Amino acid sequence: RIVVMPTPASVAEGSTAQPQSPGRFIVSMNPILQAVFGVATTGSPDWTTTCTVTEADATMLKMQESSFLGVEGATSLKAEITGKIPELNSAAHYRSARNLMQDLGGALAVKEELIYSGYVSGETSKLTLLDRPMNIFALLSSGKLKQPESESEQDFLGTFKTKFKICRNKLENDINWDNPDMKWVKTASMARAHRFLTTRDLHYQWFNPLVFGLVPAEDDGVNARAALAEVEQMKSAALLFAKNAGWSEKIGLFVNVFGHNNVNSLFIHVLDMAELGPAFSYHSFKNLPLDDVIKVLREEAASNFLPAPVKTTDLPGLLEKAGARRRRDSTIGDNAKTLGNFFFAGTDGATSVKAEIVGRLPIIKDAASFRAARRMLTEELGGMATLKEELNRSGFIDPVTGNLTTGTRPFNVFARIGGGVMAQPGMDKEQEYLQEFKDHFIICSNLPANDEHWDSDDKEWVGKASMSKRHRFLTIKDLHWQWFNV
């Protein structure tokens, strides 16, 4: 039997620890758990973890692990990117996001997620034009949805108007561009003059800068050099529009990379920076200058940066996702074609059941909101089958046993503790307090540093520190997925 306590280095690089005795090795687990609980400190009390598995178990766990780390319980590529890169407004961030996407399966994995959530047609590889999910810029660029007030502005694009389209914000959002009320700051236009530039080409390779130049040629994708040329045309079109519209010479062009986008089709913010509103600062953490996209694409074109190849180890997962998609198409596809709807509404660009629930029910803390969440799942989002599929896709469920996985990717801390893969030293005494329940449930503690800062008002700790001086977690030892969440 092997006692394993991996560090991030040993997990990522397969490093070997110093053997403590024949057939055993021990490494500190504390840094991984700090990352999981959202804190990275030095000099904090050590919270070591013991994992006891047979060699056969270890091999099986490795085979079951997915490319997800499961940051903050992410069940989609979109959420994983946001969790790992919470601020995405520079060339460095953009470069990191593209590399992360490559590690998570590349543009094809993103495509599968968009097909799963109804934004892309598996037959044409183009963005869908449905009512659910409603993809506003795809609908506008196709002409299926029109903005009469912006039609006259298309001429400002000159010869680019056959290739791109200018769109406007909602009237009330334009009117409240300088309103400091947070009710409006979140949705208002970011400047007195604010437009969106989108593309008329609905192939998914142009839906977001994350995948520009990284869609394989076999899927009709262009390389980094061709993508660079396309983005430079987008910039030229936007600047020509601003000039012809009579704006100032201080023009800002920004994009929101997948993960931080709330619409799953291309939109470039075109702003007259001479008069900015409070919304610009509010959204600055995710506003990536278009020039930074161009900078990174130039680097990749010069180095012949290529899309991530499909690895043989990825094939089972991709086949499972494709099979799941076909199963779903067979059950809801006819309804989608008839009603123009999909099971996702696509709230804030949601590509997962989890994100859809959060988008539509941002507060769930009473019987009414809990009831609403359960009804939404069962009546609109495909029920338990869809939820299980999502957990399967993101690696949280073993598709063979139906149990929660206990590997390190994704890292499901309470499943690991409940399954006995991970032990928290010093909790044996408290476990006895469960008395007759101790064989069915298990008591867990927070990180010592989080316990110590339970009463801190420092924003570094609020949100991750323990919520009271005495704070414990109760979890279940039965790992069947039916008990993973209320």
Backbone hydrogen bonds, N-H to C=O, Kabsch-Sander energy under -0.5 kcal/mol:
donor,donor_aa,acceptor,acceptor_aa,energy
2,I,53,V,-2.1
4,V,2,I,-0.7
4,V,51,C,-2.6
11,V,7,T,-2.2
12,A,8,P,-2.7
13,E,9,A,-2.9
14,G,10,S,-1.0
15,S,9,A,-0.6
20,Q,24,R,-1.2
21,S,24,R,-1.0
24,R,21,S,-2.5
25,F,3,V,-1.0
26,I,18,Q,-0.8
32,I,29,M,-0.8
33,L,29,M,-1.7
34,Q,30,N,-2.3
35,A,31,P,-2.0
36,V,32,I,-2.3
37,F,33,L,-2.5
38,G,35,A,-0.9
39,V,34,Q,-3.3
50,T,423,A,-0.7
51,C,4,V,-0.9
51,C,49,T,-0.5
53,V,2,I,-1.8
53,V,51,C,-0.6
58,A,54,T,-2.5
59,T,55,E,-2.1
60,M,56,A,-2.3
61,L,57,D,-2.9
62,K,58,A,-2.1
63,M,59,T,-1.8
64,Q,60,M,-1.9
65,E,61,L,-1.4
66,S,409,R,-2.2
73,G,70,G,-2.4
74,A,71,V,-1.1
80,E,76,S,-2.3
81,I,77,L,-2.4
82,T,78,K,-1.9
83,G,79,A,-2.6
84,K,80,E,-2.2
85,I,81,I,-2.6
88,L,285,F,-2.4
94,Y,90,S,-2.5
95,R,91,A,-2.8
96,S,92,A,-2.2
97,A,93,H,-2.6
98,R,94,Y,-2.1
99,N,95,R,-2.0
100,L,96,S,-2.6
101,M,97,A,-2.5
102,Q,98,R,-2.0
103,D,99,N,-2.0
104,L,100,L,-1.6
105,G,102,Q,-1.2
106,G,101,M,-3.0
107,A,214,L,-0.5
109,A,105,G,-0.6
109,A,106,G,-0.8
110,V,106,G,-1.4
111,K,107,A,-2.6
112,E,108,L,-2.3
113,E,109,A,-1.8
114,L,110,V,-2.2
115,I,111,K,-2.6
116,Y,112,E,-2.8
117,S,113,E,-1.8
118,G,115,I,-1.3
119,Y,114,L,-2.4
120,V,114,L,-1.3
121,S,126,K,-2.7
125,S,121,S,-2.3
127,L,202,L,-2.5
128,T,119,Y,-2.4
130,L,133,P,-0.5
131,D,340,G,-3.4
132,R,340,G,-1.0
134,M,345,A,-1.4
135,N,130,L,-0.5
135,N,133,P,-0.8
136,I,134,M,-0.9
138,A,135,N,-0.6
139,L,135,N,-2.3
140,L,136,I,-2.2
141,S,137,F,-2.4
142,S,138,A,-1.7
143,G,139,L,-0.8
143,G,140,L,-0.6
144,K,139,L,-0.9
145,L,139,L,-1.9
150,S,147,Q,-2.0
151,E,147,Q,-0.7
151,E,148,P,-0.8
152,S,148,P,-0.5
153,E,150,S,-0.7
154,Q,150,S,-0.5
154,Q,151,E,-1.2
155,D,152,S,-0.7
156,F,153,E,-1.3
157,L,154,Q,-1.7
158,G,155,D,-1.8
160,F,157,L,-2.0
161,K,158,G,-1.5
162,T,159,T,-0.8
163,K,160,F,-1.7
164,F,160,F,-2.7
165,K,198,T,-2.4
167,C,196,F,-3.0
174,D,170,K,-1.9
175,I,171,L,-2.5
176,N,172,E,-1.5
177,W,174,D,-1.4
179,N,176,N,-1.5
184,W,181,D,-2.2
185,V,181,D,-2.2
186,K,182,M,-1.2
187,T,184,W,-1.2
188,A,184,W,-3.4
189,S,173,N,-2.1
192,R,275,E,-2.4
194,H,192,R,-0.6
195,R,270,V,-2.4
196,F,167,C,-2.5
197,L,268,I,-2.1
198,T,165,K,-2.6
198,T,196,F,-0.5
200,R,163,K,-2.3
202,L,200,R,-0.7
204,Y,125,S,-2.5
206,W,203,H,-2.2
207,F,204,Y,-1.6
211,V,208,N,-1.5
212,F,209,P,-0.8
214,L,211,V,-2.5
215,V,211,V,-0.6
219,D,216,P,-1.6
220,D,217,A,-2.1
221,G,216,P,-2.1
227,A,223,N,-2.5
228,L,224,A,-2.6
229,A,225,R,-1.8
230,E,226,A,-1.9
231,V,227,A,-2.5
232,E,228,L,-2.4
233,Q,229,A,-1.4
234,M,230,E,-1.9
235,K,231,V,-2.3
236,S,232,E,-2.2
237,A,233,Q,-2.7
238,A,234,M,-2.3
239,L,235,K,-2.4
240,L,236,S,-2.3
241,F,237,A,-2.3
242,A,238,A,-2.3
243,K,239,L,-2.2
244,N,240,L,-2.6
245,A,241,F,-2.1
246,G,243,K,-1.2
247,W,242,A,-2.4
251,I,249,E,-1.3
252,G,271,L,-2.7
254,F,269,H,-1.8
255,V,288,L,-2.5
257,V,255,V,-0.5
260,H,257,V,-3.1
265,S,263,V,-0.7
268,I,197,L,-2.3
269,H,254,F,-2.9
269,H,267,F,-0.6
270,V,195,R,-3.1
271,L,252,G,-2.8
271,L,269,H,-0.6
272,D,193,A,-2.1
273,M,250,K,-2.8
273,M,271,L,-1.0
275,E,272,D,-1.5
277,G,190,M,-2.4
279,A,177,W,-0.6
280,F,277,G,-1.5
281,S,277,G,-0.6
282,Y,278,P,-1.8
283,H,279,A,-2.1
284,S,281,S,-1.0
286,K,283,H,-1.8
287,N,283,H,-0.6
287,N,284,S,-0.5
288,L,255,V,-2.8
288,L,286,K,-1.0
290,L,253,L,-2.4
292,D,289,P,-1.2
293,V,289,P,-1.1
294,I,290,L,-2.1
295,K,291,D,-2.3
296,V,292,D,-2.2
297,L,293,V,-2.5
298,R,294,I,-2.3
299,E,295,K,-1.9
300,E,296,V,-2.4
301,A,297,L,-2.6
302,A,298,R,-2.2
303,S,299,E,-1.6
304,N,300,E,-0.7
304,N,301,A,-0.5
305,F,300,E,-2.5
311,K,309,P,-0.6
314,D,311,K,-1.2
315,L,311,K,-0.9
318,L,314,D,-2.5
319,L,315,L,-2.9
320,E,316,P,-2.3
321,K,317,G,-2.4
322,A,318,L,-2.6
323,G,319,L,-2.6
324,A,320,E,-2.6
325,R,321,K,-2.4
326,R,322,A,-2.4
327,R,323,G,-2.4
328,R,324,A,-2.4
329,D,325,R,-3.1
330,S,326,R,-2.0
331,T,327,R,-0.9
331,T,328,R,-0.8
332,I,328,R,-3.0
333,G,328,R,-0.6
333,G,329,D,-1.7
336,A,332,I,-2.4
337,K,333,G,-2.3
338,T,334,D,-2.3
339,L,335,N,-3.4
340,G,336,A,-1.8
349,G,346,G,-2.2
350,A,347,T,-1.3
356,E,352,S,-2.2
357,I,353,V,-2.4
358,V,354,K,-2.2
359,G,355,A,-2.6
360,R,356,E,-1.9
361,L,357,I,-2.6
370,F,366,D,-2.3
371,R,367,A,-2.6
372,A,368,A,-2.1
373,A,369,S,-2.1
374,R,370,F,-2.0
375,R,371,R,-2.3
376,M,372,A,-2.4
377,L,373,A,-2.2
378,T,374,R,-2.4
379,E,375,R,-2.9
380,E,376,M,-2.0
381,L,376,M,-1.7
383,G,377,L,-2.8
385,A,382,G,-0.5
386,T,382,G,-0.8
387,L,383,G,-1.8
388,K,384,M,-2.8
389,E,385,A,-2.1
390,E,386,T,-2.1
391,L,387,L,-2.0
392,N,388,K,-2.3
393,R,389,E,-2.9
394,S,390,E,-1.7
395,G,392,N,-1.4
396,F,391,L,-2.2
397,I,391,L,-1.1
398,D,403,N,-3.2
402,G,398,D,-3.0
404,L,479,L,-2.5
405,T,396,F,-1.9
409,R,410,P,-0.5
411,F,69,L,-2.4
412,N,407,G,-0.6
412,N,410,P,-0.9
413,V,411,F,-0.9
416,R,412,N,-2.3
417,I,413,V,-2.1
418,G,414,F,-3.0
419,G,415,A,-2.4
420,G,417,I,-1.3
421,V,416,R,-1.7
422,M,416,R,-1.8
427,M,424,Q,-1.5
431,Q,427,M,-2.0
432,E,428,D,-1.2
432,E,429,K,-0.5
433,Y,429,K,-0.6
433,Y,430,E,-0.9
434,L,431,Q,-1.6
435,Q,432,E,-1.8
437,F,434,L,-2.3
438,K,435,Q,-1.8
440,H,437,F,-1.7
441,F,437,F,-2.4
442,I,475,T,-2.4
444,C,473,F,-3.0
450,N,447,L,-0.5
451,D,447,L,-2.1
452,E,448,P,-2.5
453,H,449,A,-1.2
454,W,451,D,-1.4
456,S,453,H,-1.7
461,W,458,D,-2.0
462,V,458,D,-2.3
464,K,461,W,-2.5
465,A,461,W,-2.6
466,S,450,N,-1.9
471,H,469,K,-0.6
473,F,444,C,-2.4
475,T,442,I,-2.5
477,K,440,H,-2.4
478,D,440,H,-0.5
479,L,477,K,-0.7
481,W,402,G,-2.4
483,W,480,H,-2.1
484,F,481,W,-1.9
